[in-house]
Amino acid sequence: MPSRRLYATDAIVLSRFELGEADRVLTLITPELGKLKAIAKGVRRPTSRLGGSMEPFAELHLNLARGRTFDVVTGVSVGRAFLRLRDSLEGAATAWYLAELADRSLEERHAAEPIYLLLRRAYELLEAGMAAGRVARWYEMHLADELGMRPEVDRCVECDRVLGADEGFRWVPPLGGVLCERCPGPPAGRAGLSLEALKVLKAYQRLDVEALAALRIPAPVEREVEDAMRAFISHALEREARSLSFLDEVRATDRPTQGDDSR
């Protein structure tokens, strides 16, 4: 049976680009249809019925018509706007980064409900005021899990020995996690990992978001965990996210002065 030409779906905008004088092409994530591209015709005209609603970060309810190249947006309403996450430039930059990771994780037209729900939950956490860096680490860890690439933080990825608290560790994304001091591993793609950072990585796998938000983590350990997870996600997705440079620039202009502040 041929698919219906008209359909409705929830969606979040992952990216967009301008087309012609008035149109905009959107890359969307939807629960059942996965990632898809749709065109919002005339959306950039002042008189457009769609213009004010087609914002990034919002959860939208869309009506669409199937097209040859792009599906066409015929109607839109806002489910959740997540307006407060835009109040912080770091929050907005983090939201773009999370959206880019979702975009790169998905093939078009494949069901993506777990990643859709993960992204929506991350936006809820940013909206609620959870530290943007904590949200990003939580999202990276759970995205890796959804992709079947859960980092190994309990056993050595080479010899499968349970990691002890009195030894040294190395973080090796190409091998999938932590390497013990007894195993040589590859000469490249590895970095030392402190016991404190290893404990935080375990926390991101095991604790709920309320417990993660309440943790007091020294800034150097936060940076170590951030570097570890960024390297892991970049390896998993085969390149570094383009939005990271903007996120880092934003954070560099508003860096906390207290050594224990979370990122």
GITAGI-V296195 format. One line per field, one symbol per residue. ss: DSSP state (H for helix, E for strand, - for the rest). A space follows every 10 residues. Layout:
ss: ???
This chain:
ss: -----EEEEE EEEEEEEEE- --EEEEEEEE ---EEEEEEE ---------- --------EE EEEEE----- EEEEEEEEEE --HHHHH-HH HHHHHHHHHH HHHHH--E-- --HHHHHHHH HHHHHHH--- -HHHHHHHHH HHHHHH---- -E--E----- -E------EE EEHHH-EEEE ---------- EEE-HHHHHH HHHHHH--HH HHHH----HH HHHHHHHHHH HHHHHHH--- ---HHHHHHH HH-------- ---
